[in-house]
Amino acid sequence: MRLKPNEKSINIKLPAIDGTMFETNSIKGKPFMLSFLRFASCPFCNLRVNELVRRFDEFGDDFTIVAVFDSPLDNLTRHAEGHKAPFPILADEKNQYYKKYGIEHSVLGMLTGMFLRMPTLLKGMFKGYIPMVFKGSLTTMPADFLIDRNGVIQTAYYGKDEGDHLPFDSVKEFSSKQKSE
């Protein structure tokens, strides 16, 4: 079941690519975006992480991101450590939190993204994000949650296709509003 705005976020405790066990409770009191991505070698997901890393400074010091992938930790580490992300990247191989957050699967969403977002897909592959190994579900749809200082979901964005993420400017606007509160 999908989560909605004004619901309390669910604490996540998962292994991170830096070798630690990360818990969202460890960033209590800090606003953040919780981003559920697809499998570790997904070109769309890697482009998204690339953009978030490149533009991370635009969010300010008091905001962070937690990225969760539908992949085993060893495979995720192989594909994601090159991003050198200033935020945690976590592996939810058993989809424990994907289920709790109501993350959906869609064959139609996978095919729609593949065809309608072909230029983005090719851009990702050109940057080296070539899905040679599929460890995780191909039909997982992405989702982004903007969570305030009190751990309350302010935005719950469920992607309609494999490349559909909450627009960067919406995340930036949320982070700016959180600075003034």
Secondary structure, 3 states (H helix, E strand, C coil): CCCCCCCECCCCEEEECCCCEEEHHHHCCCCEEEEECCCCCCHHHHHHHHHHHHCHHHHCCCCEEEEEECCCHHHHHHHHHHHCCCCCEEECCCCHHHHHCCCCECHHHHHHHHHHCHHHHHHHHHCCCCCCCCCCCCCECCEEEEECCCCEEEEEEECCCCCCCCCHHHHHHHHHHHHHC
